[in-house]
């Protein structure tokens, strides 16, 4: 069984009253702007992501939901819509495959990715963030976003 990966900073974020509903409403509003509906299939994909305790791949989402008649194309298109409205972000595996997480209302964090077992550890580095901000200001650079993905071996695989 895969290890729990998703860490909520602060820990109460995902369990906060109304969190999942706010995410659903935000997605529904985005869809309405595009003249699309929040179909049952799209809602199931979003719910799976909201309930996940680890970063999920497109294939894992498809395999989990295909028994409900949800196809690969529906998963792919829904993930694109979730990324488009900035509800979803991706993390890259050691083999270059994307895995996904809901990031709305979650503070910025980075990822340590094990090249042996694929485990992804979320981490926050306030000091590193301050260095980046100071460096950008110094050269007059206005960052839009960034992400750090550090690849190596987790504590278990090192043993």
BELNOR-V893585 format. One line per field, one symbol per residue. phi: phi as a letter, one per 40 degrees, with the letter a starting at -180 (. if undefined). burial: b if it has 9 or more other ideal C-beta (glycine too) atoms within 8 Angstrom, else e. A space follows every 10 residues. Layout:
phi = ???
burial = ???
This chain:
phi = .cccbcbbbc ccdcccdgdc cccccccccc ccccgbbccd cccccccdcc ccbacbcdcc ccccbcccgc cdcccdcccc cccdcgcbbb bccdcgccbb acbcgbcdab bbbcccbgcb bcabbdcccc ccccccddbg cbccaaabbb babcdcccc
burial = eeeebbebbe eebbeeeebe ebbbebbbeb beeeeeebee bbbbbbbbbb ebebbbbbee bbeebbeeeb eeebbbebbe bbbebebbbb bbbeeeebbb bbebebeebb bbbbeeeebb bbebeeeebe ebeebbeeee eeeeeeeebe eeebeebee
